[in-house]
Amino acid sequence: MAVTVLLAVSPIAGCATSRAASSHGHDPVRTTAPNRAATTPTRATVPTTRPMPLAGKVVVLDPGHNGANGSDTVTIDSLVWNGRAEEACDTTGTETDAGYTEALFNWNVAEFLKADLEAAGASVVLTRTSNVGVGPCITQRTAIGNAAHADAALSIHADGGPADGRGFAILEPIPDGPNDAVIGASQELGHDLAEAFPSTGMPTSSYDGVNGIVARDDLAGLNLTSVPKVFIECGNMRNSVDAALLTSTPWQLQAAAAISTGLVTFLTG
């Protein structure tokens, strides 16, 4: 007995079909083209958020001196009260033997550091906005940090030490009345920066302080601060080895990154 088999394939919605002719009078067989769109896996989009460890934090950066200080000695030589005694409003800063100025170094590092800190979520205030001006006086710089209620403040410098001396130093405050409440926090800030900065290849100072830490009572920026604050002398411009680093843009970027690491440690600890 002859048996006739009917083959039926259900069409898939949206797919193209072709009807095959039947030579025996049976219903045609449907063939279905593969639906590649339906079978190709799709990659889910996962939203990414950059870590912002310093969100809500305020940092004041004080790039020491200014590029045009030497053009207005009347202003920068005027006397101000530093909390213990009178001292000059500001100075021109030091320079390398080749004439690369400390003011320019300080400004470059502050700009690089500002970008790093803002990328981490911080609000950053600078005590000067260019390297072509005069001042402000050291007392005004300190007042900017105090008025901002900074979570941390940092004065950025390079030293003009003995030619045979190398290295960086952190200058920390000594109790002087206005700064009494922030001595401990300032020491913690100094410690965290001193731990981070050797990653730049700059050693601790061979001529100033102990293990890179120096307590100072003669600086308005430390005596008058009401927020955690230290100074960093990033190296010795009068030393040829240090000077080669200090005048290098790649090294200035490293210095900014190391300082940023120390600040993040302090502000998130």
Secondary structure, 3 states (H helix, E strand, C coil): CCCCCCCCCCCCCCCCEEECCCCCCCCCCEEECCCHHHHCCCCCCCCCCCCCCCCCCEEEEEECCCCCHHHCHHHHCCEEECCCCEEECCCCCCECCCCCEHHHHHHHHHHHHHHHHHHCCCEEEECCCCCCCCCCCHHHHHHHHHHCCCCEEEEEEEECCCCCCCCEEEEEECCCCCCHHHHHHHHHHHHHHHHHHHHHCCCECCCCCECCEEEECCCHHHHCCCCCEEEEEEEECCCHHHHHHHCCHHHHHHHHHHHHHHHHHHHHC
